[in-house]
Amino acid sequence: MSAETQAPVIWLITDNKPGHKNQLKGLGNRLRVLTGAAVYWVNAEDYSVPLWRAVLGLAPVMDTALPPPALIVAAGTGTHRLLLALRRYRKARTVILMKPAFPLAWVDAAIIPAHDEVKASKNVLITEGVINSVTPLARLTTKPEALILAGGPSPHFDWDSDAILSQISDLIARYPQWRWTISDSRRTPETLAARLDELQGPKITVIHHGSTHDSWLNHQLAASKATWVTPDSVSMVCEAVTSGVPTGLLDLPARPGSRVASGIKRLAELGLVAHWSDHASVMNEQVERHARLWEADRAARWLIDRFRVSPGNTPKEHRH
């Protein structure tokens, strides 16, 4: 096999937090599809990196089964030391998927959400919301099926279980002809989860997050004509928006000074999501008119262009 046709190797460094893994998965999937890259997952917890190694860019001894990478991509503060220690490793390019606590000049590229208020540059791509692993749907269903995703307390919004339950009940009462699927999350208070269970009925299905699988959300979005999400989780909001399904935000008071809350507000100003008060626009929207957002694809193409990553052979994914 010649060097010209060899698929590029990409390492995805994870701290195993679901939101960070989702960002890496979304970007890795697109790089694999667009370039035929061989993608390898690297668990940062498997490598002990003292601060001095990170500062000096001295790599630890890596798993010998890992082939030399063209790109090393990391997400989450728990990955920073390993990423920095690898910044001189076999001439690989390093990429961070967040606003880091270290100088941006220490990595080759950064992909940062707009709400982190960093200026775009040759080495910095600004995204609307956060990258995720959802693929936009080619066609949206016309069946009256709606999905509700409930989060929980967060630093960015004042959580109110009573208000969320009231809004969900109001939606169901206003649109009795619709079928509803409601899912909670890891942060949903137990009391609210129990009260959601009580809504179960012929047209209402309540599913606990522990009963879902990795592809559940993608499959559920594909079957939905409308989605309602609590704004506390920027990941859930961005996943719903990326699918192309008309998306509304259940109403919670934003905390002053929250960058995440500002980012959610920005998505609404761009017309990508609607507020609770504008529920009719979500429930009655002409699906083919809905604005689309696919930041994983845009980020992958930016990296390919930035570092001239050449297409190779059959895409593969590996876990280490």
N, C-alpha and C positions, 0 to 999 in steps of 0.2 A: 504494500500500500504506500503510495507516494505521500510526501508531506503536504502536497497541494490538496489531497482528498481526505486527509485525516480529520476526523471530526474534532472540533475544539473541546477541551475538557473544562468543566466549570465546577468549582466547589461551592456549595451552599453551607455556610456556617450557621448553625442554629443553637439557641439557648433552650429550645423545646417549649417555649411559651406559644400557645396556639395562635395568637395574633401575629407574632413574628414569623412563625412557620408558614402561615397563610400567605404573607407577603413574599417570602422566598419561593414558595411553591408556585405562586402566580407568575413571578418573573422567570423562574427556572423553566416552567412549562413553555412559555413563549420563546425563550432562547433555544430550547430544545427543538421546538417546531420550526423556527425560522432558520436555524443554522445546523440542525442535526447534532447538536452538542451532546456529549456524554456528561450527564449531571451526577455529581456525587454529593451526598449529604454528609456533613462532618459535625459531630456533636462537640460543642465547645467544652462541655463538662469532662470530656475524655482527656483533655490536655491541660495540665497545670502550667500556667504562664505567669511567672513573677513580673512585677511592674517593670523592673529594669530591662527585661527582655522585650517587653512591649515598646518601651521608650526607645531602645536601641535598634529595634527591628531585627531581633535575632530569633529565628524560628526554632520551636522545639522539635524534637524528633517526631516526625509524622508517620502515620501508618504506611508501611511500605507497599501496601496493596493500592494506595492512592496514586494514580498517574499524575504527572506534572500538570498543573492547571494553567489555562490561559487567563481565566478570570476567577477571582475569589470574592464571593458576595456574602455579606453578613448583615443580620438584623438583630437588634436587641443589645442592651448594654452588657449583658453577660458574654457577648462574643467579642467585645472590643479588644481585649488584651491579645487574644489569639489572632485576630485580624491584623493588628498592628505588628505583632511579632512576625507575621508572614509577609509584610509589605515588600521585602526584598527577596522573597522566596522564588527562585528560578524564573525571575523576570515576569512573574504573574502580575496582572493588574488587579488592584483591590477596590472594592465598591462597598459603600455603607448605605443601608436603606433607612436613614433617619438623620436627624440633626444630632451629631455626636458631641460628646463632652470634650473631645480633643480637637486640635486644629484641623480644618478640612484639608490643608496642604499635606497632611500625613497619609492620605489615601488618594488614589487616582481619580475617583469619581464618587459623588454622593447623589442619592435620589431622595428628595426631602419633600414632605407634604407642605402645601402652601401655608397651612396654619402655623407652621414653625417659624415663619417670617424670615426666611433666608433668601438672599438675592440669587437669582439664576446667574450662571456664568458658564464658561466653556466646560468646566468640570462639575457643575451642579445643575441637575434637572429638578424642576419644581413640579409636583403632581397635585392634581385636585383630589383631596382625600388621600387614602392610603391604597397602595397596590394590594390586590387580592387575587384569588385563584378562580374567580367566577369568569366564565366566557359569555359574552353577550349572546342572547338568543337570536337565531336567524328569523324566527317568527314567534309572535306571542299568541297565547291562546285567546279565544273569544268567549270561553265559558266563564260564567260568573263565579270564579274561585278566587278567594283572597287569603293571603298569608299575613299573620301577625307575629312579629319577633319581639319578645319582651326581654329587656336587660335587667339592670338592677342598680343599686347605689354606685356612684362613681364620683371622682373629684370634680367633675365638670358640670353636673346638673344637680339640682335639689330633688332627690328622689321622693316620689309620693305614690305609694301603692294604690291608695284609694282613688286618686285622680286617674291613674292608668287603667284601673279596672272599670271606672266610670266611663272613660272614653271608649274602651273596647266594647262595653255593653251598649253604649250609644250607637256605635257603628253597626253592630249586629242588629239592633232594633231598627235603624234607619234603612238597612238594606236586607230585608228578610228573605229575598229571593236568592241571595248569595250563599255559597258554602264557605265555611271558614276553617282554616287550620291555624292553631295557636301553639307557639313553642316558647318555652322559657329558656334561660341560659344559666351558666354557672353562678352568676351573680344575683339571680332572681331570689328575693326573700322567700323563705318557705311558706310564710303566711299567704303571700300573693299566689304562689304556685298552687297551693291548696284551693284557693278561691277560684282560680282559673279552671281547675278540675271540675268545679261545680257547674261550669258553663257547658260541659260536654252534653251533646244532644244529637238529634238526627242530622242537623246541618253544621254541627260544630265538633271538630276533632281537636283534642288537646294532647300534645306530644311533649314529653319531658326530654330535655337535651341529652340526658343519659341514655335514652332509647334511640338516638339518632346515630347515623354512620357518617363517614367522611363525605360522601357524595349526597347526603340527604338534602342539604340546602339547595344545591344545584338542581336536583330533581324537583324539589318543591317549587322553586322559582319558575322552572319551566312549565309547571302546571298552573301558575297563578296569573290572573289578569290585573291584580293590584296587590301591593305589599304595604303594610304599616309597620314601622319600626320605632322603638323608643330611641331618643337621640343620644343616650349616654354611651352607646358603642359606635364609634366611628367606623369600625370594621364592618359591623352589620349593615350600617347605612350604605357604605360604599359597595358592599356586595350586592345589595338590592338594586342600587343605581346602575351598577355595571351590567347586571342581567338585562336591563332595558325595560323591566316591568315597571309601570307607573308606581312611584313610591311616595308615601306620606309619612310625616313625623308625628308621633303622639306627643302631646304637649307637656313639657317639664320646664321649670324656670332654669335658665342658664346662670351659672355662677360668674360673678364679675371677674374679668381678667383671664378667663379660661381660653387658651388658644384652641383647644379642641372644639369648644362651643362656637368660637368664631369661625372655625373651619366648616362646621355644620351649617352655620348661617350663610356662609359663602356658597355652599352647594345650593341652598334655597334661592339665593339671589341670582344664581346662574340658571335657575329653572330646572334643576336636576331633581329636586325634591319639593314637595308641597307641605305647608304647615297644616296642622289639625283643623284650623278654622276654614281651610280651603279643601275640605274632604271631597266635595263634589267633583273637583277637578281630577282627583285621583280615581274615583270610582266610575266616572263617566268619560275618561280620557280616550281619545282615538289612539289606539295602541301604536299605530305606525308613525305617529307624530312625536313620540317620546324621544327626548334628547338622550344620546348615548355617551358613555364614558368607559374607556378601556385603557386604563393607565398602565397595566402590566405590559400590554402590547406596545404602547408608546415608549415606555422605559426600555424595553428589550431592543426596539429598533434604534433608540438613541445610543445605547451601549454598543450595538453592532456597528453603527456609523462612527461612533467616537473612537473605538479601538480596532476598527476594521476586522471584526470577527468574521472569518470566511465560513460559508456553508460547508458541511462535511457529509458524512454518510448517515445511516439510520440512527435516529435519536434514541438514547438510552438513559435510564435513571438507575442510580445505584445508591445504596444506603450503607454507611460505615458507622 
